Structures are given as C-alpha cells and as structure tokens.
C-alpha cells in the first residue's frame, strides 16, 4: 500500500481524480454551488501524498500550497462583493482585485530571489511573473462570469492550462511542481466529468469557486518555475493565451457545435485551447535541453 501511495502516477493523477470525483458527485447532490471544493480536495490529497502539510520552513512550494488552498475562497468572496449593487466604476475596480491579489501572491512566492536583485533586475524578474498571474486570473474570472452557456470553454481553459503547466514544469526539471499541476488537472477533469453527467436541458457550469480553485495553484506553479526551475519566461506568454483561446470559443466557430453534444464540444474546445500550449512545450524543451524521463 505504501508503495502504491508513493507512486508519482497515483499522487499526481489517480488519487486526485478519485477524491475529486467522489467529492463532486456528493456536492452535486447536496451543495451544487460548492462543487469547486472537489478541485481543492483533489489538490489537497496530492499535497498530502507529496509534501505533507508541514509549513515550516516556509519554502516557495509551501507558499504555493497555502495560496492554492486559501486564495480561491478569498477570490470568490471578492467576486461576490463585486456583483453586489453599486456604481459601475466601483464594480470595475472590485473586479480587478482578484488579479491584483494573485499578482501579489506570485511576488510573495518569488520574493526571496527578487530581494537579492538590484536595480532594473528586480523588475525584469518580478514584472513578467506578476503580470502573468494577473492576466490568468482576470481571464479565468471573465470566463467564469460569462452569461452564455460556456461550460466547454470554461472546462477547456481550466483543464488545458493545468495540463500545459504540468507538462512545461516537468520539462523545466521541477518534478514536484509538475505533480501538483497534474493533480489539479486530474481534479478538474473529475469535476468536468460530473458536470457532463447533467441533463442537456440544465446548463452546466464550473462555478467561480472551481474556476479559481483550478487557476490559482497552476498559475503560481508556472510563475515560480521561471525563478526556481528552468522554465523560460516566454512560456508564460504562451500559457497566458489559453484563457483567450477559450474565450474565442464563445463566438462563431464554437456555435457550429450543438449544445446537446457536450462531449464533442469539450473535445473540440480542449484541442483549440491547446494550440498555445504547443509552443510553450517547445520553448521549455529548448531551454532545458535533453530531458531523461
């Protein structure tokens, strides 16, 4: 049993998927609005199996774990406040807060390295990481708040971003970051499967908690890998295009697929959202050189 639990495939895929699937089925029955908890549950079990819950010393990885488990709830609260009746200008300001908060979290994670830099080197290192975190958060939130029936676009964005992060961080010689990213993709996949089991008449949605639960850890993992591993900064630019490609699916090309064909829509959406991941993998491979795995 111990050998099974220490198997990387079990830690990064099987266990997170199983935990998230069971949790999502229960939540769908008793607490539909909290189905995003299943993604957090899948990430949590991966953390237990890989690093444990020890918080000292507070390393970059442990900071990512804390943010991945806590920030989705804070971002959801900020999103809830933003939709309350108020002026349009204040609403726009409030909707930028999640992106700013995740950018600050990314800076906190890489701060031990940033503080050793001088002059412009500080901004050269910190600015791309913070901008990436803000763009991904804003894009994911925009998809989550979309009024249309956009389950496939939401699902493809969350799933492909997590898988792309896992693949690129693995190539960048960060096995732990890769395991955690793949765990998020497995948990997200389980939630997507449960969403696809619903009736055609009832629109399926990931929900804002699931969107944030998937986006926060993988965004911070990719951002940290540019500082603590061999991930090129240009990879972040490619990965940042994933939510944009998913957003484009809300327009004419995606309308060719009937809403009843949920599985086909998800496959097409995932393939389309994967386009920017291909150059990201190539850039990571080129920077890392020959990789033995």
LOFIBA-740884 format. One record per residue (C-alpha): residue in three letters; x negated, y negated, z. Coordinates in pm, whole numbers, plus 50000, padded with zeros to 5 digits. Layout:
BEGIN
ALAXYZ/...
//
This chain:
BEGIN
UNK500005000050000/UNK497164976450087/UNK495524983149751/UNK498794975049577/UNK499174941849759/UNK495604931649675/UNK496124938549304/UNK495984904849118/UNK498854915148890/UNK501084921949190/UNK500054889549362/UNK500484867549054/UNK503454883848880/UNK505264913749029/UNK505744901449388/UNK506684865249299/UNK509114877249032/UNK510764902749261/UNK511104878549554/UNK512414850649332/UNK514844873849152/UNK516404886949474/UNK516494851849624/UNK518044836849310/UNK520764863449298/UNK521664856749661/UNK521504819049623/UNK523604820349306/UNK526284837749509/UNK526134817549832/UNK524264784949757/UNK524194777349381/UNK522734742549430/UNK519734756649612/UNK518594781649351/UNK515314762649330/UNK514454777849667/UNK513804810249478/UNK510914793849290/UNK509464781549618/UNK509944816349763/UNK508014832049475/UNK505194807049517/UNK505214812749893/UNK504794850549863/UNK501904845449620/UNK500234822449874/UNK500714848450149/UNK499134875649935/UNK496194855049808/UNK495054828850060/UNK497364832750359/UNK498864803250545/UNK495734791450727/UNK495474753850683/UNK492014748450827/UNK489694738150683/UNK491954716550464/UNK490494725150123/UNK491804713449786/UNK493614746549737/UNK495354743650072/UNK496374707949991/UNK497954720849669/UNK499794747749866/UNK501144722250116/UNK502304699549834/UNK503814728549641/UNK505884739349941/UNK506884705050077/UNK506934679449796/UNK509824694749594/UNK512174686949885/UNK510884651349919/UNK511184645449544/UNK514714659449549/UNK515614635349830/UNK514184606049634/UNK516144617249328/UNK519324619049537/UNK518754583849667/UNK518174571449311/UNK521614582649193/UNK523474565349476/UNK525454534049381/UNK523064504749348/UNK521714480049095/UNK520344493448768/UNK516944477248834/UNK516614493349177/UNK517694526649030/UNK514914524848770/UNK512364516949041/UNK513534545749258/UNK513324570048967/UNK509624562248927/UNK508874571049290/UNK508594609049236/UNK505994603448963/UNK504044579049181/UNK504204602649479/UNK502824632049282/UNK500104609749136/UNK499134600449494/UNK499134637349588/UNK496804645149297/UNK494424617749416/UNK494544631849770/UNK493554666049640/UNK490534654149442/UNK489564626449688/UNK486554644749842/UNK484874643649499/UNK486204609449393/UNK484864592149704/UNK481344602649611/UNK481584584349277/UNK480604548249218/UNK481944520049003/UNK483844529948690/UNK483114566748752/UNK485864566149016/UNK488484555648761/UNK487114578648492/UNK487674608148723/UNK490844597548906/UNK492884579548638/UNK493484609048399/UNK494454632148688/UNK496884607148839/UNK498354598048501/UNK498864634748416/UNK500674641248744/UNK502924610948692/UNK503754619448329/UNK504604655848402/UNK506784646448699/UNK508624619448508/UNK509154642048207/UNK510364671448415/UNK512734648948610/UNK514114633648289/UNK514884668248156/UNK516464678348484/UNK518724647748486/UNK519814651248123/UNK523584651448091/UNK523734675547799/UNK523714713447810/UNK519914716847819/UNK519224748948010/UNK516924763047741/UNK514934730647719/UNK514574728548098/UNK513654765148126/UNK511164764247839/UNK509434733247978/UNK509044747748329/UNK508074782648214/UNK505614773147939/UNK503924746148148/UNK503304771648426/UNK502064798348184/UNK499874773347998/UNK498374761648327/UNK497714797548431/UNK496014806048102/UNK493834774948085/UNK492764776148450/UNK491854812948411/UNK489594804048118/UNK488204774948321/UNK486854800248573/UNK489374794548850/UNK490964828148921/UNK492844816249230/UNK494374786049055/UNK495354808948770/UNK497014833949005/UNK499054806749172/UNK500124791648839/UNK501154825548701/UNK503064831849025/UNK505074800148963/UNK505754811148606/UNK506924845548728/UNK509214829948990/UNK510544805048736/UNK511164833548493/UNK513214851748755/UNK515384821048812/UNK515834817248436/UNK516964853648407/UNK519574847748678/UNK520704816048501/UNK521174835148178/UNK523424860448352/UNK526174834648397/UNK529244832248177/UNK528974813847846/UNK531814790647944/UNK529964778248252/UNK526914757048159/UNK523694769848312/UNK521244745648470/UNK517994749748656/UNK518794722148902/UNK516484694649018/UNK515024714849306/UNK513964742749067/UNK512544717148823/UNK510414701049093/UNK509504734449256/UNK508064746348925/UNK506434713548821/UNK504694702749143/UNK502264731749205/UNK501274737948843/UNK500724700848781/UNK498434698049081/UNK496634730548993/UNK495784717948644/UNK494794683748775/UNK492494698649039/UNK490944722848790/UNK489494693648593/UNK487454684348902/UNK486844717049083/UNK486624740448780/UNK485614737348414/UNK488914725148273/UNK488414696548023/UNK490474665148080/UNK491764667747721/UNK493614699347824/UNK495774677548048/UNK496774656947746/UNK497934688347565/UNK499834702047864/UNK501494668247917/UNK503134672547576/UNK505064703547687/UNK507974684347850/UNK508024660947549/UNK508324690147307/UNK511084704547526/UNK512854670847521/UNK512804670647142/UNK514864702547154/UNK517844681747263/UNK518084667846913/UNK518934681046569/UNK516624711646532/UNK517894727146855/UNK521544721746763/UNK521194748146493/UNK521404774546767/UNK524854781346908/UNK525214776347282/UNK526504812147318/UNK523164825947200/UNK521354818347526/UNK518534843647492/UNK517794833347134/UNK517884796647234/UNK515434803147517/UNK513034822247291/UNK513064795147024/UNK512704767847288/UNK509774785847451/UNK507984790947120/UNK508464754347032/UNK507254742247374/UNK504204765047342/UNK502794745447048/UNK500784720447259/UNK499514748847480/UNK497584764347188/UNK495084735647153/UNK494874734047534/UNK493734770347544/UNK491274764147260/UNK489784733847439/UNK489464753147765/UNK487844782547586/UNK485414759947404/UNK484374742247725/UNK484004774047929/UNK482064793747667/UNK482204831847662/UNK484554844647932/UNK484454880348059/UNK487874893148161/
//
